[in-house]
Amino acid sequence: MDTLAKLEILADAAKYDVACTSSGMDRRAQKGKLGSATGAGCCHSFTADGRCISLLKVLLTNYCVCDCAYCVNRRSNDVPRAAFTPRELADLTIGFYRRNYIEGLFLSSGVVRDADYTMELMIETLRILREEEGFRGYIHAKSIPGASSGLVELLGLYADRLSVNIELPSQSSLSLLAPEKGKSDIIKPMALIRDGIQASADEVRLARRNYLGSRAKRFAPAGQSTQMIIGATPETDHHILQLTGALYKSFGLKRVFYSAYLPVNDDARLPSLDTDVPLTREHRLYQADWLLRFYGFEADELLPVEQPSLDLLVDPKAAWALRNADRFPLEVNKASYEELLRVPGLGVTCAKRLVKARVRHRLTFDDLRTLGISLKRAGWFVTCNGRMADGFCFDPIKARVHLEDATRTTGAGRKLKRGMVEGQMSLFGAPSPRATDPMARRGHRDVLLVAARGQRLKATEITPSGLPAADPLLQGEVSA
């Protein structure tokens, strides 16, 4: 099987993993090396229609000895199978980087033979990239549950971020849908990664104190994350947020990703194939997750036991404020920073601006607008100098009606159904009209830019993975 055919299969098989995000990693370019990473993220390239591209998200192989009910690559499924060798995938990554298709690599894999053997293949891929090719770009690698601790430690020395997918929100669901995986196979490597990150940070601090900072090798410097599937099993949002809060506190995760269940397999243990994908629920969980991490909320505050599901028509912060109407309206000139963070429509940046500005004088609603604070939501919950903004009154019923109408207007509260994704985001779509072509729109006449544009527009034959079939790299013509 040639490289193009493998890429079509393995890039498509990786599309169900949602754990792609900004790198949170700073690594400068270095003479004699290839690539760099910035804390703001890896997304520096754009397609012809303006979409931002970042990582090559691919599986090393979709062969798998596991038979997880929800997974398209499970052992019992009759799907096309392929596998890269470590050298093939490393060459592919470097070739794509040099062509400016990608900024980094997101690598996961099915379990071929056993967890340790699969991890050895992944480690060899990253070793080639880092040591032989001198690649300094961002790499996110998925640790295989059940792999030995020594291999997890070695993987973390090559990757910027590691993740171990928790998959499902409870042990009972994991036993039902993924019987080959156990809780300890997931929790143990999470703890190992947490301890490795802490030990590495301590070593770096000690090395810098002794002016040896460049000699300290860092372990997963961008931290760790995990992912869980939402909607395949009956766990409530309250249960999920309780678990999320415990994961953040116990393992110091950077992110927990929520993946709305996509019905890809016909299995009696799963919802039917025509089940609606719970996109709005996924969105609300991400909003609640943000409140846990940055706004000082606890899971029990966002969802009391008697109300175990998130409100689909009102965001979690507004729903909390409406349930706790006795705390509002807040006087912006007196409320503490922590109290301001709990006002719907006020974010961290705006709350800091407000606290800083009111030191000089008592604020008015005109001052709030000058500070960039929108009153469309906050106006229902705050006062300035003892009075509410024009057109607002503190009435929880009216406030809820207004907030629900705003949600319906934006479509966030509609019942959404998403079909199967037909591959990953295209890096090289069909030639776009002049109105969407940034080079044509800006009238660039630079010779190199015009040549690059002409070369791009020739790539009219597109593969399912979104890359041009005419690229010699995809035909196995990789030069040293």
Secondary structure by P-SEA (a helix, b strand, c coil): ccaaaaaaaaaaaaccccccccccbbbccccccccccccccccccccccccccccbbbbccccccccccccccccccccccccccaaaaaaaaaaaaaaccccccbbbbcccccaaaaaaaaaaaaaaaccccccccbbbbbbcccccaaaaaaaaacccbbbbbcccccaaaaaaccccccccccaaaaaaaaaaaaaaaaaaaaaaaacccccccccccccccbbbbcccccccaaaaaaaaaaaaaaccccbbbbbccccccccccccccccccaaaaaaaaaaaaaaacccccccccccccccccccccccaaaaaaaaaccccccccccccaaaaaacccccaaaaaaaaaaaccccccaaaaaaaccccccccccccccccccccccccaaaaaaaaaaaaaaaccccccccccccccccccccccccccccccccccccaaaaaaaaaaaacccccccccccccccccccccc
